[in-house]
Amino acid sequence: MFTKPSIRTIGIDVHKDSYTLSTYCPETDSHIGEITTSSCSKMVINYVKKLKKESGPNVTVISAY
């Protein structure tokens, strides 16, 4: 079964002790999630992996600082 490719963009607000990640879906013009986590790159990677798993195999994740 073919699934249409989709995009998720993540904006990251970086502070000394925390990161806030906000996710947007341009296809639906909607904000689909936001988390605040410790300032650890591993937590960002885990969030992206979770987002990709929830969004399906044809999702492209774009992130900006």
mmCIF file of the N, C-alpha and C atoms, coordinates in Angstrom:
data_MODEL
# 
_entry.id   MODEL 
# 
loop_
_atom_site.group_PDB 
_atom_site.id 
_atom_site.type_symbol 
_atom_site.label_atom_id 
_atom_site.label_alt_id 
_atom_site.label_comp_id 
_atom_site.label_asym_id 
_atom_site.label_entity_id 
_atom_site.label_seq_id 
_atom_site.pdbx_PDB_ins_code 
_atom_site.Cartn_x 
_atom_site.Cartn_y 
_atom_site.Cartn_z 
_atom_site.occupancy 
_atom_site.B_iso_or_equiv 
_atom_site.pdbx_formal_charge 
_atom_site.auth_seq_id 
_atom_site.auth_comp_id 
_atom_site.auth_asym_id 
_atom_site.auth_atom_id 
_atom_site.pdbx_PDB_model_num 
ATOM 1   N N  . MET A 1 1  ? 0.833  -1.177 0.000  1.00 0.00 ? 1  MET A N  1 
ATOM 2   C CA . MET A 1 1  ? 0.000  0.000  0.000  1.00 0.00 ? 1  MET A CA 1 
ATOM 3   C C  . MET A 1 1  ? 0.883  1.249  0.000  1.00 0.00 ? 1  MET A C  1 
ATOM 4   N N  . PHE A 1 2  ? 0.603  2.181  -0.882 1.00 0.00 ? 2  PHE A N  1 
ATOM 5   C CA . PHE A 1 2  ? 1.377  3.409  -0.996 1.00 0.00 ? 2  PHE A CA 1 
ATOM 6   C C  . PHE A 1 2  ? 0.805  4.463  -0.062 1.00 0.00 ? 2  PHE A C  1 
ATOM 7   N N  . THR A 1 3  ? 1.656  5.078  0.717  1.00 0.00 ? 3  THR A N  1 
ATOM 8   C CA . THR A 1 3  ? 1.250  6.153  1.616  1.00 0.00 ? 3  THR A CA 1 
ATOM 9   C C  . THR A 1 3  ? 1.880  7.446  1.136  1.00 0.00 ? 3  THR A C  1 
ATOM 10  N N  . LYS A 1 4  ? 1.069  8.486  1.029  1.00 0.00 ? 4  LYS A N  1 
ATOM 11  C CA . LYS A 1 4  ? 1.554  9.789  0.583  1.00 0.00 ? 4  LYS A CA 1 
ATOM 12  C C  . LYS A 1 4  ? 2.631  10.320 1.533  1.00 0.00 ? 4  LYS A C  1 
ATOM 13  N N  . PRO A 1 5  ? 3.746  10.818 0.994  1.00 0.00 ? 5  PRO A N  1 
ATOM 14  C CA . PRO A 1 5  ? 4.786  11.403 1.850  1.00 0.00 ? 5  PRO A CA 1 
ATOM 15  C C  . PRO A 1 5  ? 4.239  12.615 2.612  1.00 0.00 ? 5  PRO A C  1 
ATOM 16  N N  . SER A 1 6  ? 4.713  12.799 3.813  1.00 0.00 ? 6  SER A N  1 
ATOM 17  C CA . SER A 1 6  ? 4.287  13.946 4.599  1.00 0.00 ? 6  SER A CA 1 
ATOM 18  C C  . SER A 1 6  ? 5.484  14.552 5.324  1.00 0.00 ? 6  SER A C  1 
ATOM 19  N N  . ILE A 1 7  ? 5.275  15.759 5.834  1.00 0.00 ? 7  ILE A N  1 
ATOM 20  C CA . ILE A 1 7  ? 6.346  16.513 6.494  1.00 0.00 ? 7  ILE A CA 1 
ATOM 21  C C  . ILE A 1 7  ? 5.879  16.915 7.884  1.00 0.00 ? 7  ILE A C  1 
ATOM 22  N N  . ARG A 1 8  ? 6.785  16.866 8.827  1.00 0.00 ? 8  ARG A N  1 
ATOM 23  C CA . ARG A 1 8  ? 6.580  17.426 10.160 1.00 0.00 ? 8  ARG A CA 1 
ATOM 24  C C  . ARG A 1 8  ? 7.748  18.361 10.425 1.00 0.00 ? 8  ARG A C  1 
ATOM 25  N N  . THR A 1 9  ? 7.460  19.557 10.875 1.00 0.00 ? 9  THR A N  1 
ATOM 26  C CA . THR A 1 9  ? 8.531  20.499 11.218 1.00 0.00 ? 9  THR A CA 1 
ATOM 27  C C  . THR A 1 9  ? 8.568  20.663 12.728 1.00 0.00 ? 9  THR A C  1 
ATOM 28  N N  . ILE A 1 10 ? 9.774  20.741 13.248 1.00 0.00 ? 10 ILE A N  1 
ATOM 29  C CA . ILE A 1 10 ? 9.973  20.915 14.690 1.00 0.00 ? 10 ILE A CA 1 
ATOM 30  C C  . ILE A 1 10 ? 10.789 22.183 14.912 1.00 0.00 ? 10 ILE A C  1 
ATOM 31  N N  . GLY A 1 11 ? 10.224 23.094 15.661 1.00 0.00 ? 11 GLY A N  1 
ATOM 32  C CA . GLY A 1 11 ? 10.955 24.276 16.101 1.00 0.00 ? 11 GLY A CA 1 
ATOM 33  C C  . GLY A 1 11 ? 11.489 24.007 17.502 1.00 0.00 ? 11 GLY A C  1 
ATOM 34  N N  . ILE A 1 12 ? 12.720 24.388 17.746 1.00 0.00 ? 12 ILE A N  1 
ATOM 35  C CA . ILE A 1 12 ? 13.332 24.124 19.045 1.00 0.00 ? 12 ILE A CA 1 
ATOM 36  C C  . ILE A 1 12 ? 13.743 25.443 19.701 1.00 0.00 ? 12 ILE A C  1 
ATOM 37  N N  . ASP A 1 13 ? 13.227 25.670 20.897 1.00 0.00 ? 13 ASP A N  1 
ATOM 38  C CA . ASP A 1 13 ? 13.601 26.821 21.720 1.00 0.00 ? 13 ASP A CA 1 
ATOM 39  C C  . ASP A 1 13 ? 14.589 26.301 22.761 1.00 0.00 ? 13 ASP A C  1 
ATOM 40  N N  . VAL A 1 14 ? 15.819 26.759 22.667 1.00 0.00 ? 14 VAL A N  1 
ATOM 41  C CA . VAL A 1 14 ? 16.904 26.219 23.481 1.00 0.00 ? 14 VAL A CA 1 
ATOM 42  C C  . VAL A 1 14 ? 17.240 27.156 24.639 1.00 0.00 ? 14 VAL A C  1 
ATOM 43  N N  . HIS A 1 15 ? 17.278 26.580 25.834 1.00 0.00 ? 15 HIS A N  1 
ATOM 44  C CA . HIS A 1 15 ? 17.702 27.297 27.036 1.00 0.00 ? 15 HIS A CA 1 
ATOM 45  C C  . HIS A 1 15 ? 18.789 26.472 27.727 1.00 0.00 ? 15 HIS A C  1 
ATOM 46  N N  . LYS A 1 16 ? 19.410 27.042 28.705 1.00 0.00 ? 16 LYS A N  1 
ATOM 47  C CA . LYS A 1 16 ? 20.506 26.362 29.400 1.00 0.00 ? 16 LYS A CA 1 
ATOM 48  C C  . LYS A 1 16 ? 20.059 25.026 29.990 1.00 0.00 ? 16 LYS A C  1 
ATOM 49  N N  . ASP A 1 17 ? 18.907 24.995 30.641 1.00 0.00 ? 17 ASP A N  1 
ATOM 50  C CA . ASP A 1 17 ? 18.467 23.794 31.345 1.00 0.00 ? 17 ASP A CA 1 
ATOM 51  C C  . ASP A 1 17 ? 17.346 23.017 30.658 1.00 0.00 ? 17 ASP A C  1 
ATOM 52  N N  . SER A 1 18 ? 16.768 23.587 29.596 1.00 0.00 ? 18 SER A N  1 
ATOM 53  C CA . SER A 1 18 ? 15.654 22.893 28.957 1.00 0.00 ? 18 SER A CA 1 
ATOM 54  C C  . SER A 1 18 ? 15.553 23.228 27.467 1.00 0.00 ? 18 SER A C  1 
ATOM 55  N N  . TYR A 1 19 ? 14.891 22.343 26.739 1.00 0.00 ? 19 TYR A N  1 
ATOM 56  C CA . TYR A 1 19 ? 14.548 22.551 25.334 1.00 0.00 ? 19 TYR A CA 1 
ATOM 57  C C  . TYR A 1 19 ? 13.036 22.419 25.222 1.00 0.00 ? 19 TYR A C  1 
ATOM 58  N N  . THR A 1 20 ? 12.416 23.305 24.449 1.00 0.00 ? 20 THR A N  1 
ATOM 59  C CA . THR A 1 20 ? 11.008 23.154 24.122 1.00 0.00 ? 20 THR A CA 1 
ATOM 60  C C  . THR A 1 20 ? 10.922 22.863 22.632 1.00 0.00 ? 20 THR A C  1 
ATOM 61  N N  . LEU A 1 21 ? 10.255 21.751 22.297 1.00 0.00 ? 21 LEU A N  1 
ATOM 62  C CA . LEU A 1 21 ? 10.101 21.333 20.907 1.00 0.00 ? 21 LEU A CA 1 
ATOM 63  C C  . LEU A 1 21 ? 8.630  21.449 20.533 1.00 0.00 ? 21 LEU A C  1 
ATOM 64  N N  . SER A 1 22 ? 8.354  22.153 19.457 1.00 0.00 ? 22 SER A N  1 
ATOM 65  C CA . SER A 1 22 ? 6.987  22.357 18.998 1.00 0.00 ? 22 SER A CA 1 
ATOM 66  C C  . SER A 1 22 ? 6.874  21.802 17.580 1.00 0.00 ? 22 SER A C  1 
ATOM 67  N N  . THR A 1 23 ? 5.875  20.946 17.351 1.00 0.00 ? 23 THR A N  1 
ATOM 68  C CA . THR A 1 23 ? 5.738  20.253 16.073 1.00 0.00 ? 23 THR A CA 1 
ATOM 69  C C  . THR A 1 23 ? 4.533  20.768 15.302 1.00 0.00 ? 23 THR A C  1 
ATOM 70  N N  . TYR A 1 24 ? 4.751  20.973 14.007 1.00 0.00 ? 24 TYR A N  1 
ATOM 71  C CA . TYR A 1 24 ? 3.737  21.527 13.102 1.00 0.00 ? 24 TYR A CA 1 
ATOM 72  C C  . TYR A 1 24 ? 3.573  20.600 11.905 1.00 0.00 ? 24 TYR A C  1 
ATOM 73  N N  . CYS A 1 25 ? 2.329  20.444 11.438 1.00 0.00 ? 25 CYS A N  1 
ATOM 74  C CA . CYS A 1 25 ? 2.028  19.650 10.251 1.00 0.00 ? 25 CYS A CA 1 
ATOM 75  C C  . CYS A 1 25 ? 1.526  20.581 9.155  1.00 0.00 ? 25 CYS A C  1 
ATOM 76  N N  . PRO A 1 26 ? 2.327  20.841 8.116  1.00 0.00 ? 26 PRO A N  1 
ATOM 77  C CA . PRO A 1 26 ? 1.897  21.772 7.069  1.00 0.00 ? 26 PRO A CA 1 
ATOM 78  C C  . PRO A 1 26 ? 0.722  21.256 6.228  1.00 0.00 ? 26 PRO A C  1 
ATOM 79  N N  . GLU A 1 27 ? 0.570  19.933 6.109  1.00 0.00 ? 27 GLU A N  1 
ATOM 80  C CA . GLU A 1 27 ? -0.530 19.390 5.313  1.00 0.00 ? 27 GLU A CA 1 
ATOM 81  C C  . GLU A 1 27 ? -1.892 19.774 5.888  1.00 0.00 ? 27 GLU A C  1 
ATOM 82  N N  . THR A 1 28 ? -1.983 19.814 7.214  1.00 0.00 ? 28 THR A N  1 
ATOM 83  C CA . THR A 1 28 ? -3.248 20.143 7.874  1.00 0.00 ? 28 THR A CA 1 
ATOM 84  C C  . THR A 1 28 ? -3.230 21.533 8.493  1.00 0.00 ? 28 THR A C  1 
ATOM 85  N N  . ASP A 1 29 ? -2.108 22.240 8.346  1.00 0.00 ? 29 ASP A N  1 
ATOM 86  C CA . ASP A 1 29 ? -1.927 23.568 8.926  1.00 0.00 ? 29 ASP A CA 1 
ATOM 87  C C  . ASP A 1 29 ? -2.255 23.558 10.419 1.00 0.00 ? 29 ASP A C  1 
ATOM 88  N N  . SER A 1 30 ? -1.661 22.563 11.120 1.00 0.00 ? 30 SER A N  1 
ATOM 89  C CA . SER A 1 30 ? -1.982 22.441 12.538 1.00 0.00 ? 30 SER A CA 1 
ATOM 90  C C  . SER A 1 30 ? -0.753 22.161 13.394 1.00 0.00 ? 30 SER A C  1 
ATOM 91  N N  . HIS A 1 31 ? -0.838 22.638 14.610 1.00 0.00 ? 31 HIS A N  1 
ATOM 92  C CA . HIS A 1 31 ? 0.158  22.373 15.647 1.00 0.00 ? 31 HIS A CA 1 
ATOM 93  C C  . HIS A 1 31 ? -0.189 21.001 16.206 1.00 0.00 ? 31 HIS A C  1 
ATOM 94  N N  . ILE A 1 32 ? 0.747  20.056 16.174 1.00 0.00 ? 32 ILE A N  1 
ATOM 95  C CA . ILE A 1 32 ? 0.382  18.695 16.589 1.00 0.00 ? 32 ILE A CA 1 
ATOM 96  C C  . ILE A 1 32 ? 1.075  18.238 17.869 1.00 0.00 ? 32 ILE A C  1 
ATOM 97  N N  . GLY A 1 33 ? 1.869  19.077 18.477 1.00 0.00 ? 33 GLY A N  1 
ATOM 98  C CA . GLY A 1 33 ? 2.469  18.665 19.741 1.00 0.00 ? 33 GLY A CA 1 
ATOM 99  C C  . GLY A 1 33 ? 3.549  19.610 20.211 1.00 0.00 ? 33 GLY A C  1 
ATOM 100 N N  . GLU A 1 34 ? 3.777  19.552 21.518 1.00 0.00 ? 34 GLU A N  1 
ATOM 101 C CA . GLU A 1 34 ? 4.833  20.355 22.122 1.00 0.00 ? 34 GLU A CA 1 
ATOM 102 C C  . GLU A 1 34 ? 5.287  19.666 23.397 1.00 0.00 ? 34 GLU A C  1 
ATOM 103 N N  . ILE A 1 35 ? 6.597  19.618 23.582 1.00 0.00 ? 35 ILE A N  1 
ATOM 104 C CA . ILE A 1 35 ? 7.146  19.073 24.815 1.00 0.00 ? 35 ILE A CA 1 
ATOM 105 C C  . ILE A 1 35 ? 8.252  19.992 25.318 1.00 0.00 ? 35 ILE A C  1 
ATOM 106 N N  . THR A 1 36 ? 8.472  19.952 26.602 1.00 0.00 ? 36 THR A N  1 
ATOM 107 C CA . THR A 1 36 ? 9.634  20.595 27.209 1.00 0.00 ? 36 THR A CA 1 
ATOM 108 C C  . THR A 1 36 ? 10.414 19.487 27.898 1.00 0.00 ? 36 THR A C  1 
ATOM 109 N N  . THR A 1 37 ? 11.701 19.443 27.616 1.00 0.00 ? 37 THR A N  1 
ATOM 110 C CA . THR A 1 37 ? 12.543 18.382 28.132 1.00 0.00 ? 37 THR A CA 1 
ATOM 111 C C  . THR A 1 37 ? 13.852 18.961 28.649 1.00 0.00 ? 37 THR A C  1 
ATOM 112 N N  . SER A 1 38 ? 14.625 18.138 29.304 1.00 0.00 ? 38 SER A N  1 
ATOM 113 C CA . SER A 1 38 ? 15.941 18.592 29.753 1.00 0.00 ? 38 SER A CA 1 
ATOM 114 C C  . SER A 1 38 ? 16.811 18.899 28.540 1.00 0.00 ? 38 SER A C  1 
ATOM 115 N N  . SER A 1 39 ? 17.817 19.703 28.734 1.00 0.00 ? 39 SER A N  1 
ATOM 116 C CA . SER A 1 39 ? 18.690 20.111 27.624 1.00 0.00 ? 39 SER A CA 1 
ATOM 117 C C  . SER A 1 39 ? 19.691 19.002 27.301 1.00 0.00 ? 39 SER A C  1 
ATOM 118 N N  . CYS A 1 40 ? 19.155 17.953 26.698 1.00 0.00 ? 40 CYS A N  1 
ATOM 119 C CA . CYS A 1 40 ? 19.941 16.769 26.375 1.00 0.00 ? 40 CYS A CA 1 
ATOM 120 C C  . CYS A 1 40 ? 19.613 16.344 24.943 1.00 0.00 ? 40 CYS A C  1 
ATOM 121 N N  . SER A 1 41 ? 20.623 16.263 24.101 1.00 0.00 ? 41 SER A N  1 
ATOM 122 C CA . SER A 1 41 ? 20.392 15.907 22.701 1.00 0.00 ? 41 SER A CA 1 
ATOM 123 C C  . SER A 1 41 ? 19.728 14.535 22.553 1.00 0.00 ? 41 SER A C  1 
ATOM 124 N N  . LYS A 1 42 ? 20.008 13.637 23.470 1.00 0.00 ? 42 LYS A N  1 
ATOM 125 C CA . LYS A 1 42 ? 19.403 12.305 23.421 1.00 0.00 ? 42 LYS A CA 1 
ATOM 126 C C  . LYS A 1 42 ? 17.873 12.392 23.527 1.00 0.00 ? 42 LYS A C  1 
ATOM 127 N N  . MET A 1 43 ? 17.365 13.332 24.319 1.00 0.00 ? 43 MET A N  1 
ATOM 128 C CA . MET A 1 43 ? 15.923 13.507 24.463 1.00 0.00 ? 43 MET A CA 1 
ATOM 129 C C  . MET A 1 43 ? 15.301 14.014 23.160 1.00 0.00 ? 43 MET A C  1 
ATOM 130 N N  . VAL A 1 44 ? 16.017 14.884 22.460 1.00 0.00 ? 44 VAL A N  1 
ATOM 131 C CA . VAL A 1 44 ? 15.539 15.382 21.161 1.00 0.00 ? 44 VAL A CA 1 
ATOM 132 C C  . VAL A 1 44 ? 15.485 14.234 20.162 1.00 0.00 ? 44 VAL A C  1 
ATOM 133 N N  . ILE A 1 45 ? 16.520 13.430 20.118 1.00 0.00 ? 45 ILE A N  1 
ATOM 134 C CA . ILE A 1 45 ? 16.553 12.277 19.224 1.00 0.00 ? 45 ILE A CA 1 
ATOM 135 C C  . ILE A 1 45 ? 15.405 11.320 19.525 1.00 0.00 ? 45 ILE A C  1 
ATOM 136 N N  . ASN A 1 46 ? 15.151 11.057 20.790 1.00 0.00 ? 46 ASN A N  1 
ATOM 137 C CA . ASN A 1 46 ? 14.040 10.181 21.176 1.00 0.00 ? 46 ASN A CA 1 
ATOM 138 C C  . ASN A 1 46 ? 12.701 10.757 20.727 1.00 0.00 ? 46 ASN A C  1 
ATOM 139 N N  . TYR A 1 47 ? 12.534 12.068 20.839 1.00 0.00 ? 47 TYR A N  1 
ATOM 140 C CA . TYR A 1 47 ? 11.290 12.709 20.412 1.00 0.00 ? 47 TYR A CA 1 
ATOM 141 C C  . TYR A 1 47 ? 11.098 12.556 18.902 1.00 0.00 ? 47 TYR A C  1 
ATOM 142 N N  . VAL A 1 48 ? 12.152 12.778 18.138 1.00 0.00 ? 48 VAL A N  1 
ATOM 143 C CA . VAL A 1 48 ? 12.066 12.648 16.679 1.00 0.00 ? 48 VAL A CA 1 
ATOM 144 C C  . VAL A 1 48 ? 11.735 11.203 16.293 1.00 0.00 ? 48 VAL A C  1 
ATOM 145 N N  . LYS A 1 49 ? 12.364 10.248 16.942 1.00 0.00 ? 49 LYS A N  1 
ATOM 146 C CA . LYS A 1 49 ? 12.070 8.828  16.665 1.00 0.00 ? 49 LYS A CA 1 
ATOM 147 C C  . LYS A 1 49 ? 10.609 8.508  16.958 1.00 0.00 ? 49 LYS A C  1 
ATOM 148 N N  . LYS A 1 50 ? 10.102 9.000  18.082 1.00 0.00 ? 50 LYS A N  1 
ATOM 149 C CA . LYS A 1 50 ? 8.713  8.762  18.449 1.00 0.00 ? 50 LYS A CA 1 
ATOM 150 C C  . LYS A 1 50 ? 7.776  9.414  17.435 1.00 0.00 ? 50 LYS A C  1 
ATOM 151 N N  . LEU A 1 51 ? 8.082  10.629 17.022 1.00 0.00 ? 51 LEU A N  1 
ATOM 152 C CA . LEU A 1 51 ? 7.269  11.337 16.040 1.00 0.00 ? 51 LEU A CA 1 
ATOM 153 C C  . LEU A 1 51 ? 7.225  10.578 14.719 1.00 0.00 ? 51 LEU A C  1 
ATOM 154 N N  . LYS A 1 52 ? 8.387  10.093 14.266 1.00 0.00 ? 52 LYS A N  1 
ATOM 155 C CA . LYS A 1 52 ? 8.444  9.339  13.017 1.00 0.00 ? 52 LYS A CA 1 
ATOM 156 C C  . LYS A 1 52 ? 7.635  8.043  13.119 1.00 0.00 ? 52 LYS A C  1 
ATOM 157 N N  . LYS A 1 53 ? 7.714  7.379  14.246 1.00 0.00 ? 53 LYS A N  1 
ATOM 158 C CA . LYS A 1 53 ? 6.960  6.136  14.438 1.00 0.00 ? 53 LYS A CA 1 
ATOM 159 C C  . LYS A 1 53 ? 5.457  6.401  14.410 1.00 0.00 ? 53 LYS A C  1 
ATOM 160 N N  . GLU A 1 54 ? 5.023  7.454  15.078 1.00 0.00 ? 54 GLU A N  1 
ATOM 161 C CA . GLU A 1 54 ? 3.605  7.790  15.134 1.00 0.00 ? 54 GLU A CA 1 
ATOM 162 C C  . GLU A 1 54 ? 3.072  8.307  13.799 1.00 0.00 ? 54 GLU A C  1 
ATOM 163 N N  . SER A 1 55 ? 3.929  8.943  12.997 1.00 0.00 ? 55 SER A N  1 
ATOM 164 C CA . SER A 1 55 ? 3.500  9.572  11.755 1.00 0.00 ? 55 SER A CA 1 
ATOM 165 C C  . SER A 1 55 ? 3.544  8.637  10.552 1.00 0.00 ? 55 SER A C  1 
ATOM 166 N N  . GLY A 1 56 ? 4.256  7.540  10.660 1.00 0.00 ? 56 GLY A N  1 
ATOM 167 C CA . GLY A 1 56 ? 4.318  6.585  9.562  1.00 0.00 ? 56 GLY A CA 1 
ATOM 168 C C  . GLY A 1 56 ? 5.637  6.610  8.826  1.00 0.00 ? 56 GLY A C  1 
ATOM 169 N N  . PRO A 1 57 ? 5.820  5.643  7.934  1.00 0.00 ? 57 PRO A N  1 
ATOM 170 C CA . PRO A 1 57 ? 7.127  5.455  7.285  1.00 0.00 ? 57 PRO A CA 1 
ATOM 171 C C  . PRO A 1 57 ? 7.496  6.518  6.257  1.00 0.00 ? 57 PRO A C  1 
ATOM 172 N N  . ASN A 1 58 ? 6.540  7.260  5.749  1.00 0.00 ? 58 ASN A N  1 
ATOM 173 C CA . ASN A 1 58 ? 6.850  8.236  4.698  1.00 0.00 ? 58 ASN A CA 1 
ATOM 174 C C  . ASN A 1 58 ? 6.908  9.668  5.194  1.00 0.00 ? 58 ASN A C  1 
ATOM 175 N N  . VAL A 1 59 ? 7.217  9.853  6.463  1.00 0.00 ? 59 VAL A N  1 
ATOM 176 C CA . VAL A 1 59 ? 7.292  11.194 7.012  1.00 0.00 ? 59 VAL A CA 1 
ATOM 177 C C  . VAL A 1 59 ? 8.734  11.717 6.962  1.00 0.00 ? 59 VAL A C  1 
ATOM 178 N N  . THR A 1 60 ? 8.870  12.980 6.621  1.00 0.00 ? 60 THR A N  1 
ATOM 179 C CA . THR A 1 60 ? 10.155 13.671 6.662  1.00 0.00 ? 60 THR A CA 1 
ATOM 180 C C  . THR A 1 60 ? 10.077 14.671 7.809  1.00 0.00 ? 60 THR A C  1 
ATOM 181 N N  . VAL A 1 61 ? 11.056 14.625 8.694  1.00 0.00 ? 61 VAL A N  1 
ATOM 182 C CA . VAL A 1 61 ? 11.087 15.555 9.821  1.00 0.00 ? 61 VAL A CA 1 
ATOM 183 C C  . VAL A 1 61 ? 12.136 16.616 9.542  1.00 0.00 ? 61 VAL A C  1 
ATOM 184 N N  . ILE A 1 62 ? 11.715 17.871 9.654  1.00 0.00 ? 62 ILE A N  1 
ATOM 185 C CA . ILE A 1 62 ? 12.602 19.020 9.446  1.00 0.00 ? 62 ILE A CA 1 
ATOM 186 C C  . ILE A 1 62 ? 12.641 19.783 10.761 1.00 0.00 ? 62 ILE A C  1 
ATOM 187 N N  . SER A 1 63 ? 13.826 20.136 11.213 1.00 0.00 ? 63 SER A N  1 
ATOM 188 C CA . SER A 1 63 ? 13.961 20.825 12.482 1.00 0.00 ? 63 SER A CA 1 
ATOM 189 C C  . SER A 1 63 ? 14.751 22.117 12.318 1.00 0.00 ? 63 SER A C  1 
ATOM 190 N N  . ALA A 1 64 ? 14.411 23.094 13.151 1.00 0.00 ? 64 ALA A N  1 
ATOM 191 C CA . ALA A 1 64 ? 15.118 24.375 13.116 1.00 0.00 ? 64 ALA A CA 1 
ATOM 192 C C  . ALA A 1 64 ? 15.347 24.863 14.530 1.00 0.00 ? 64 ALA A C  1 
ATOM 193 N N  . TYR A 1 65 ? 16.439 25.545 14.712 1.00 0.00 ? 65 TYR A N  1 
ATOM 194 C CA . TYR A 1 65 ? 16.806 26.098 16.006 1.00 0.00 ? 65 TYR A CA 1 
ATOM 195 C C  . TYR A 1 65 ? 16.340 27.527 16.063 1.00 0.00 ? 65 TYR A C  1 
# 
